[in-house]
Structure formats: C-alpha cells, structure tokens
Amino acid sequence: MQIDDILQVLPLFLNHSTAAVAIKDIDGRYLFANREFSQYAGKPWEEINGHFDPDFLPPERVQTLQAAEQSALTGMKGISCEEEFFRDGQTVFYISTHFPIFDECQHIIGKGVVAMDVTGQHRSRSDAEIALQAAEQMNAQLRLAVEVLEQLASTDRLTKAWNRRRFEEAVDGEIHRFHRYGHPISLMLLDIDHFKRVNDNYGHQEGDRVLKQVAECIFATIRKSDSLTRWGGEEFIILMPNTGLSYAGKLAERIRAHIAAQSFANIGSVTVSIGVAALQPDSSYEDWLDRADRAMYTAKSGGRNRVEVDATFSSAPSVDEHVEGHFVQLTWKNAFLSGNHLIDSQHQGLFRISNELLDAVLSGRPTDEVALVVSQLMADVVQHFKDEESILAGLSFPGLAGHASEHARLTAKAFELVEAFKVGTLSVGSLFQFLAYDVVTRHILGADRMYFPYTSA
C-alpha cells in the first residue's frame, strides 16, 4: 500500500490539507508523515517514517515536543505547544498539538501530531484546537491507520516482533547468502510452555502481558544481527544469521534460562521449550523449519523448559562464523559534537578504539590480542561515563538520574558479555556489535543528544 492509499483511510488529512500531520507508534517511531509534516520537520517523508524525533530534529525541538507528548499521554488528552525555529533562512512559528490514539478498550496504541504554520497568518491556538478536535473525532480512523501502518511495517503490535511476512522476506536473503558465500545460518523455534493454562486461569489480558514480557526477555538476550518473529499464538522464531549450530544452541540456552529466571506478576514463573536447527546445503527452507519444529517438540516431550538441538546433520562438518559482511567502520561527524571539549574528545576516542576492535575482528587476530583491545575500550567507556556524569551534574542537567541509570545498565551488560567472550560462549563479532554500536554509537546518537543544549550553551 502506498502513501496515497493510506490517505483514503484518513479523511483528516484531506479536510485539513494545510496541516502537518503525523502518526507514531507507542514507542515514538513515525509510521506516517504527510507532505506538510515533511515541510514542518525539514526532512523528506522517507527520512521521517521509521525514525524517531532525535534522528532528524535538533535537541531543543525534541525536548519541546517530547514534553508536550508526555503531557498528552499522562493526561489522556491533546496538548498544544508553540514553536519558533529557523527554516530557509527565516524564523517561522508553529503551533503543534500532540494527542493519544486509543484502541477499542481505550488503551493508548499510538500518538498523533498536528502542526500548523502560523507565521504571518491570522491563525491562533484556536486553529490548532479545531484540528485537534477533528483528530480526536476521527480516532476510529486513526486507530485503523495505526493497524494498517503497522502491517506495512511488518511488526506485531503487542510484542514488537516481526510478523511472518517480514520474516519470510528476510529469510530469503539470508538463504541466498548462505548458498552464495557459505555463511552459516541457524534458527530457533520457541514455544511458551502451558500457555493455554495462563489464558484459561488468568485471562487473555494476562496472557498478552506474558507474551510481551517473554518477547522483551528474548530481545534483551539476542544480538542485534538476530531477529525475533512472532510465529503465531505463543510461538516465536529467532533467526540467527552468521551463526553455526553450536553457538545457536548456547544462545538458546541463555534465552531459556533468562525467561525461567523472570517473575511474571500474578502468575509466577514461565518457561519455554526451544528447538534449534541450522540450514544445510541440501535442505530446503521447509525442511529447515520442520527440523526446528521437531526439535522443539522433542524438548516439550522431554519435560519442557528445555533446549533441543537438531541432530539430523550432526556428522556434517561444522562451519565457522563469518563477521566480515556485517560491520562497517564507525565514522565521526561534526554533528556528534556536544560543545564540551572533554566529552567530545572522549567520544572521538571511543570511535577510534571501536574501529581498532573492528580491525582486530576482521583481521582474525588472536583472542588474547582482541581481549586487550576490548579491555581498553571498556576502561575508556567506564572513565567516560564517570566524567560525563560529573560534567552534567555541574550543569544541573535535569535528566542526569536517568542518564546515569542508562550508563549503569550498559556497563553491567557490557561486562557480562565480556565475561561470556572470555569463556568462549560469545563470539567476538557479537561482542563488537554491543560495545561499538550499542554502547558507543547508539548511545552517543541517542541518549547523549538530550543534554547537548546544556553542554553547548
């Protein structure tokens, strides 16, 4: 479905053709932006859809919009704010209104934005309020739009996992790479044990909460190169590119243990059974999936809360994991500068040491040499987080507590993965993925940008 097709289910866009209109999912990812919103944001719609506010808006605008958005979600009603910013060499004025989008049970499933250019025009807040009223009256159509757009995005609304369509599109490419380049690929089929009892004894709402929490556990354990798909009901598939059967089995065991250790409110413990299978040169996609399915049912028949690895091709030679096709060198840009000399020099240093780690990974240097680079990167990260928190405290940054909490989470996870790497249960490629991309790049481009207005003042 194209953008013009989506307009057919959103009369609001047509009735208010001069309004900038956008729809986000509950996490803030843009699902749709009309042409007027592209002008308001200063970006073409293809650079807006699928992205978040900090990806394309300056920090000061992000703070203004997110404050209004949070008020709208807390109050369960629309909130307007006034904006002033430069565009095409001149100052422009907008009134933007942010409002929640509800499902049939009045649960918030998305967020809407209506913005109107009031520069040099006889418009006022009442114009934005009229647009807001129209938007709220069209909530049923907006709800339908969220569902349509999420289908286009190929994600499951409840768990944020891929749906089958997205999985089947991705797996075709991975199978092609397997046959052309010999890169191994594995998958695991995961089923929640006794899930019917949860629904029968506690109700479907509690069942949905279990599905969501299980998905969160899986997301927290798998690597960024892996993907999670909700296969149907209480079944999930994890696709693991560049992964042989041995490591896939270890990852499955970590997922099983992580879920089993969780406490599910009102229910207690929940367990899963997992079947693991690797693609083989002479096997079809259907055979590969069937072998994972049989392994999963073997785990269930063996007592549940187990991992079973397909042994059909146990005599076949193992295939080494390849990492060269999955990573690119990190490139520093001036747009990453915060305005504080120490923070910026440390950020640039983290980029350099991350690229040294990448070079060590791709050149196949011995594990003890890679470990030295990893240790240096970890030491630099810990020192940087300490210095950054001290600087932000001196600037009275209001988000310091949350920022420090994120530092602690990243550091704890990093040390956990480093230990797994040292004992041989985590590949160096996976460790690089987390340290270089999650800790360094994504943190600098994401959470760190929230304090830029304070450090650049």
C-alpha positions as CSV (number, residue, x, y, z in Angstrom):
1,M,0.0,0.0,0.0
2,Q,1.3,3.5,-0.9
3,I,1.0,6.8,1.0
4,D,-1.9,7.9,-1.2
5,D,-3.7,4.7,-0.3
6,I,-3.3,5.5,3.4
7,L,-4.8,8.9,2.8
8,Q,-8.0,7.2,1.9
9,V,-8.5,6.0,5.5
10,L,-7.5,9.4,7.0
11,P,-10.1,12.0,5.9
12,L,-8.5,14.3,8.5
13,F,-5.5,14.8,6.2
14,L,-7.8,15.7,3.3
15,N,-10.0,18.0,5.3
16,H,-7.0,19.9,6.8
17,S,-4.7,19.9,3.8
18,T,-2.6,22.8,5.2
19,A,-1.9,21.0,8.5
20,A,1.2,18.9,9.1
21,V,0.0,15.5,10.3
22,A,2.0,12.5,11.6
23,I,1.3,9.3,13.4
24,K,3.7,7.5,15.7
25,D,3.6,4.1,17.3
26,I,3.6,3.9,21.1
27,D,7.4,3.9,21.2
28,G,7.7,7.2,19.2
29,R,8.6,5.7,15.8
30,Y,7.0,7.5,13.0
31,L,4.5,5.4,11.0
32,F,3.3,8.1,8.7
33,A,4.0,11.8,7.9
34,N,2.2,13.8,5.2
35,R,3.8,16.2,2.9
36,E,3.1,19.2,5.1
37,F,4.7,17.5,8.0
38,S,7.8,17.0,5.9
39,Q,8.0,20.7,5.5
40,Y,7.4,21.3,9.2
41,A,10.2,18.8,10.1
42,G,12.6,20.0,7.3
43,K,13.0,16.4,6.1
44,P,11.5,14.3,3.2
45,W,9.0,11.8,4.5
46,E,11.2,8.9,3.7
47,E,13.7,10.2,6.3
48,I,10.9,10.6,8.8
49,N,8.9,7.3,8.5
50,G,10.5,4.6,10.6
51,H,12.6,7.1,12.6
52,F,12.4,8.9,15.9
53,D,12.4,12.6,16.7
54,P,16.1,12.7,17.7
55,D,17.1,11.2,14.4
56,F,16.2,14.4,12.4
57,L,15.2,17.2,14.8
58,P,17.6,19.4,16.9
59,P,17.7,18.6,20.6
60,E,15.9,21.8,21.7
61,R,12.9,20.9,19.4
62,V,13.0,17.3,20.6
63,Q,12.7,18.4,24.2
64,T,9.8,20.7,23.5
65,L,7.9,18.1,21.5
66,Q,8.5,15.2,23.9
67,A,7.5,17.3,26.9
68,A,4.1,18.1,25.2
69,E,3.8,14.5,24.1
70,Q,4.4,13.1,27.6
71,S,1.8,15.6,29.0
72,A,-0.7,14.4,26.4
73,L,-0.1,10.7,27.3
74,T,-0.3,11.4,31.0
75,G,-3.5,13.5,30.8
76,M,-5.0,11.2,28.1
77,K,-5.9,14.3,26.0
78,G,-4.4,16.6,23.4
79,I,-1.7,19.2,24.4
80,S,-0.6,22.1,22.3
81,C,2.7,23.9,22.3
82,E,4.2,26.9,20.4
83,E,7.4,26.5,18.4
84,E,9.8,29.0,17.0
85,F,12.7,27.9,14.7
86,F,14.6,28.8,11.6
87,R,13.7,27.5,8.2
88,D,15.1,28.6,4.9
89,G,16.9,31.5,6.5
90,Q,13.9,32.9,8.3
91,T,12.1,32.5,11.6
92,V,8.8,30.5,11.5
93,F,6.2,29.9,14.1
94,Y,4.1,26.8,14.5
95,I,1.5,25.5,16.9
96,S,1.8,21.7,17.3
97,T,-0.7,19.6,19.0
98,H,0.0,16.1,20.4
99,F,-2.7,13.6,21.2
100,P,-3.0,9.9,22.1
101,I,-4.6,7.4,19.8
102,F,-6.8,4.8,21.5
103,D,-8.0,1.3,20.7
104,E,-11.5,0.0,21.3
105,C,-10.7,-0.6,25.0
106,Q,-9.3,3.0,25.4
107,H,-5.7,1.7,25.6
108,I,-3.2,4.0,24.0
109,I,-1.8,2.4,20.9
110,G,-0.2,5.3,19.1
111,K,0.4,9.1,19.1
112,G,-0.7,11.7,16.7
113,V,0.7,15.1,15.8
114,V,-1.0,18.0,14.1
115,A,1.1,21.1,13.4
116,M,0.0,24.4,11.8
117,D,2.2,27.2,10.4
118,V,1.1,30.4,12.0
119,T,3.9,32.6,10.6
120,G,2.5,35.9,9.3
121,Q,-1.1,34.5,9.2
122,H,-4.3,35.3,11.1
123,R,-4.2,32.0,12.9
124,S,-4.1,31.3,16.6
125,R,-4.2,28.5,19.1
126,S,-7.9,28.1,18.3
127,D,-7.0,26.8,14.8
128,A,-4.8,24.1,16.3
129,E,-7.6,23.2,18.7
130,I,-10.1,22.8,15.9
131,A,-7.6,20.5,14.1
132,L,-7.2,18.6,17.4
133,Q,-11.0,18.2,17.9
134,A,-11.2,16.9,14.3
135,A,-8.4,14.4,15.0
136,E,-10.0,13.2,18.2
137,Q,-13.3,12.7,16.5
138,M,-11.6,10.7,13.8
139,N,-9.9,8.4,16.4
140,A,-11.5,5.3,14.9
141,Q,-10.0,6.1,11.5
142,L,-6.7,6.9,13.2
143,R,-6.8,3.5,15.0
144,L,-7.4,1.8,11.7
145,A,-4.5,3.8,10.2
146,V,-2.2,2.6,13.0
147,E,-3.1,-1.0,12.3
148,V,-2.6,-0.6,8.6
149,L,0.7,1.2,9.0
150,E,2.0,-1.4,11.5
151,Q,1.1,-4.1,9.0
152,L,3.1,-2.3,6.4
153,A,5.9,-2.1,8.9
154,S,5.6,-5.8,9.3
155,T,5.7,-5.8,13.1
156,D,3.5,-7.4,15.7
157,R,1.9,-4.6,17.8
158,L,1.8,-6.5,21.1
159,T,5.4,-7.9,21.2
160,K,7.2,-5.5,18.7
161,A,8.5,-8.7,17.0
162,W,8.4,-9.2,13.2
163,N,5.4,-10.9,11.7
164,R,5.6,-13.8,9.3
165,R,5.6,-11.6,6.2
166,R,8.7,-9.7,7.4
167,F,10.4,-12.9,8.4
168,E,9.8,-14.6,5.1
169,E,11.2,-11.6,3.3
170,A,14.3,-11.6,5.4
171,V,15.0,-15.3,5.4
172,D,15.0,-15.4,1.6
173,G,18.0,-13.1,1.5
174,E,19.8,-15.0,4.2
175,I,19.3,-18.3,2.4
176,H,20.7,-16.7,-0.7
177,R,23.8,-15.5,1.2
178,F,24.2,-19.0,2.7
179,H,24.3,-20.7,-0.7
180,R,26.5,-18.0,-2.3
181,Y,29.0,-17.2,0.4
182,G,28.8,-20.2,2.7
183,H,27.8,-18.1,5.7
184,P,26.1,-20.3,8.3
185,I,22.6,-19.5,9.5
186,S,20.5,-21.1,12.2
187,L,17.1,-20.5,13.7
188,M,15.3,-21.5,16.8
189,L,11.6,-22.1,17.3
190,L,10.4,-21.2,20.8
191,D,7.1,-22.1,22.4
192,I,5.8,-20.9,25.8
193,D,5.1,-24.0,28.0
194,H,1.5,-24.4,29.2
195,F,0.4,-21.1,27.8
196,K,-3.2,-22.2,27.4
197,R,-3.3,-22.6,31.2
198,V,-2.3,-18.9,31.5
199,N,-5.2,-17.8,29.3
200,D,-7.7,-20.2,31.0
201,N,-6.7,-19.4,34.6
202,Y,-5.8,-15.7,34.4
203,G,-7.5,-14.4,31.3
204,H,-6.3,-13.3,27.9
205,Q,-5.1,-9.9,29.1
206,E,-2.6,-11.6,31.4
207,G,-1.7,-13.9,28.5
208,D,-0.9,-10.9,26.4
209,R,1.3,-9.5,29.2
210,V,3.2,-12.8,29.3
211,L,3.7,-12.7,25.6
212,K,5.1,-9.2,25.8
213,Q,7.4,-9.9,28.7
214,V,8.7,-13.1,27.1
215,A,9.5,-11.1,23.9
216,E,11.3,-8.5,26.0
217,C,13.4,-11.2,27.6
218,I,14.3,-12.5,24.1
219,F,15.1,-9.0,22.8
220,A,17.4,-8.4,25.8
221,T,19.3,-11.6,25.1
222,I,19.7,-11.9,21.3
223,R,22.3,-10.0,19.3
224,K,21.5,-7.0,17.1
225,S,22.1,-9.2,14.0
226,D,19.4,-11.6,15.1
227,S,15.7,-11.1,14.6
228,L,12.6,-12.1,16.6
229,T,9.4,-13.1,14.8
230,R,6.1,-13.8,16.4
231,W,5.2,-17.0,14.6
232,G,1.7,-17.4,15.9
233,G,0.0,-17.6,19.2
234,E,2.7,-18.4,21.8
235,E,5.4,-19.4,19.3
236,F,8.4,-17.3,18.3
237,I,11.2,-17.7,15.8
238,I,14.7,-16.3,16.2
239,L,16.7,-16.0,13.0
240,M,20.4,-16.0,13.6
241,P,22.5,-15.1,10.5
242,N,26.2,-15.8,10.5
243,T,25.7,-18.4,13.3
244,G,26.6,-22.1,13.4
245,L,24.6,-24.7,15.3
246,S,26.9,-24.9,18.3
247,Y,26.7,-21.2,19.1
248,A,22.9,-21.1,18.3
249,G,22.4,-23.8,20.9
250,K,24.3,-21.8,23.5
251,L,22.3,-18.7,22.7
252,A,19.0,-20.7,23.0
253,E,20.1,-22.0,26.4
254,R,20.8,-18.4,27.6
255,I,17.3,-17.3,26.4
256,R,15.7,-20.3,28.1
257,A,17.5,-19.6,31.4
258,H,16.7,-15.8,31.2
259,I,13.0,-16.4,30.8
260,A,12.9,-19.1,33.5
261,A,14.5,-16.7,36.0
262,Q,11.9,-14.0,35.5
263,S,9.0,-13.3,37.8
264,F,5.7,-12.8,36.0
265,A,3.3,-10.7,38.1
266,N,0.2,-12.6,39.3
267,I,1.5,-15.8,37.6
268,G,4.9,-16.6,38.9
269,S,7.4,-18.4,36.7
270,V,7.0,-19.1,33.0
271,T,9.2,-21.5,31.0
272,V,9.8,-22.1,27.3
273,S,10.8,-25.0,25.1
274,I,13.2,-24.3,22.2
275,G,14.2,-26.3,19.1
276,V,17.3,-25.3,17.2
277,A,18.3,-26.1,13.6
278,A,20.9,-25.0,11.1
279,L,20.4,-24.6,7.4
280,Q,22.2,-27.3,5.4
281,P,23.3,-27.1,1.8
282,D,21.0,-29.9,0.6
283,S,17.9,-28.9,2.7
284,S,15.0,-26.7,1.8
285,Y,13.6,-23.9,3.8
286,E,10.6,-26.1,4.6
287,D,12.8,-28.9,5.8
288,W,14.9,-26.5,7.9
289,L,11.8,-25.1,9.6
290,D,10.4,-28.7,10.1
291,R,13.6,-29.8,11.8
292,A,13.5,-26.9,14.2
293,D,9.8,-27.7,14.9
294,R,10.6,-31.4,15.6
295,A,13.4,-30.4,17.9
296,M,11.1,-28.1,19.8
297,Y,8.5,-30.8,20.3
298,T,11.3,-33.1,21.4
299,A,12.1,-30.5,24.1
300,K,8.5,-30.5,25.1
301,S,8.1,-34.2,25.3
302,G,11.4,-34.4,27.3
303,G,9.9,-32.4,30.1
304,R,9.6,-28.8,28.8
305,N,11.8,-25.9,29.9
306,R,14.5,-27.4,27.7
307,V,16.6,-26.7,24.6
308,E,16.8,-29.4,21.9
309,V,19.3,-29.1,19.1
310,D,18.5,-30.8,15.8
311,A,21.0,-33.7,15.3
312,T,20.0,-34.7,11.8
313,F,23.3,-33.4,10.3
314,S,25.4,-34.0,13.4
315,S,28.1,-35.7,11.3
316,A,28.4,-32.8,8.9
317,P,31.5,-30.6,9.2
318,S,31.0,-27.5,11.3
319,V,31.0,-24.1,9.5
320,D,32.9,-21.2,11.0
321,E,31.0,-18.0,11.7
322,H,31.8,-15.1,9.4
323,V,31.8,-11.5,10.5
324,E,33.3,-9.5,7.6
325,G,29.9,-8.8,5.9
326,H,28.1,-7.5,9.0
327,F,30.1,-4.5,10.2
328,V,31.3,-1.2,8.9
329,Q,33.8,1.3,10.3
330,L,32.4,4.0,12.6
331,T,32.8,7.5,11.1
332,W,32.9,10.6,13.3
333,K,30.9,13.6,12.2
334,N,30.8,17.1,13.5
335,A,27.1,16.7,14.1
336,F,28.1,14.5,17.0
337,L,29.8,17.4,18.8
338,S,28.2,18.3,22.1
339,G,30.1,21.6,22.7
340,N,32.0,20.3,25.7
341,H,35.7,19.7,24.9
342,L,36.3,16.7,27.3
343,I,33.1,14.9,26.3
344,D,33.8,15.4,22.6
345,S,37.4,14.3,22.8
346,Q,36.3,11.1,24.7
347,H,33.6,10.4,22.2
348,Q,36.1,10.6,19.4
349,G,38.4,8.4,21.3
350,L,35.7,5.8,21.8
351,F,35.1,5.8,18.0
352,R,38.8,5.2,17.4
353,I,39.2,2.3,19.8
354,S,35.9,0.8,18.4
355,N,37.5,0.8,15.0
356,E,40.6,-0.8,16.4
357,L,38.4,-3.6,17.7
358,L,36.7,-3.9,14.3
359,D,40.1,-4.2,12.7
360,A,41.1,-6.9,15.2
361,V,37.8,-8.8,14.5
362,L,38.2,-8.6,10.7
363,S,41.9,-9.4,10.6
364,G,41.4,-12.5,12.7
365,R,43.9,-11.5,15.4
366,P,44.4,-14.0,18.3
367,T,41.8,-13.9,21.1
368,D,44.3,-12.6,23.7
369,E,45.1,-9.6,21.4
370,V,41.4,-8.9,20.8
371,A,40.9,-9.2,24.6
372,L,43.4,-6.4,25.1
373,V,41.5,-4.1,22.8
374,V,38.3,-5.0,24.5
375,S,39.8,-4.2,27.9
376,Q,41.0,-0.8,26.7
377,L,37.6,0.0,25.2
378,M,35.8,-1.0,28.5
379,A,38.2,1.1,30.5
380,D,37.6,4.2,28.3
381,V,33.8,3.7,28.4
382,V,33.8,3.5,32.2
383,Q,36.0,6.6,32.6
384,H,33.9,8.5,30.0
385,F,30.6,7.7,31.8
386,K,32.1,8.8,35.1
387,D,33.4,12.1,33.6
388,E,30.3,12.8,31.7
389,E,28.1,12.4,34.8
390,S,30.3,14.8,36.7
391,I,30.1,17.4,34.0
392,L,26.3,17.0,33.7
393,A,25.9,17.4,37.5
394,G,27.8,20.7,37.3
395,L,25.5,21.9,34.6
396,S,22.4,20.8,36.6
397,F,21.2,18.6,33.8
398,P,17.6,17.6,34.8
399,G,17.9,14.2,33.1
400,L,21.1,13.2,35.0
401,A,19.5,10.4,37.1
402,G,18.0,8.6,34.1
403,H,21.2,9.1,32.1
404,A,23.3,7.6,35.0
405,S,20.9,4.7,35.2
406,E,21.4,4.0,31.5
407,H,25.2,4.2,32.0
408,A,24.9,1.6,34.7
409,R,22.7,-0.7,32.6
410,L,25.1,-0.5,29.6
411,T,28.2,-1.1,31.7
412,A,26.7,-4.1,33.5
413,K,25.6,-5.7,30.2
414,A,29.0,-5.0,28.7
415,F,30.9,-6.6,31.5
416,E,28.5,-9.6,31.3
417,L,29.2,-10.0,27.6
418,V,32.9,-9.6,28.0
419,E,33.0,-12.4,30.5
420,A,31.0,-14.6,28.1
421,F,33.5,-13.8,25.4
422,K,36.4,-14.7,27.7
423,V,35.0,-18.1,28.5
424,G,34.1,-18.8,24.8
425,T,30.3,-18.7,24.9
426,L,30.0,-15.4,23.0
427,S,31.6,-14.7,19.6
428,V,33.8,-11.7,19.1
429,G,31.5,-10.4,16.4
430,S,28.6,-10.3,18.9
431,L,30.8,-8.5,21.5
432,F,31.8,-5.9,19.0
433,Q,28.2,-5.4,18.0
434,F,27.2,-4.5,21.5
435,L,30.3,-2.5,22.5
436,A,30.7,-0.5,19.3
437,Y,27.2,0.0,18.2
438,D,25.0,-0.1,21.3
439,V,27.4,1.4,23.9
440,V,29.3,3.8,21.7
441,T,27.4,4.8,18.6
442,R,23.7,4.5,19.5
443,H,24.2,6.0,23.0
444,I,26.1,9.0,21.6
445,L,23.5,9.5,18.8
446,G,20.5,8.8,21.1
447,A,20.6,9.5,24.9
448,D,23.6,11.8,24.8
449,R,21.9,14.2,22.4
450,M,19.4,15.1,25.1
451,Y,22.0,17.0,27.1
452,F,23.5,18.9,24.1
453,P,21.5,22.1,24.8
454,Y,23.3,22.2,28.2
455,T,26.8,21.5,27.1
456,S,26.6,23.8,24.0
457,A,25.2,26.7,25.9
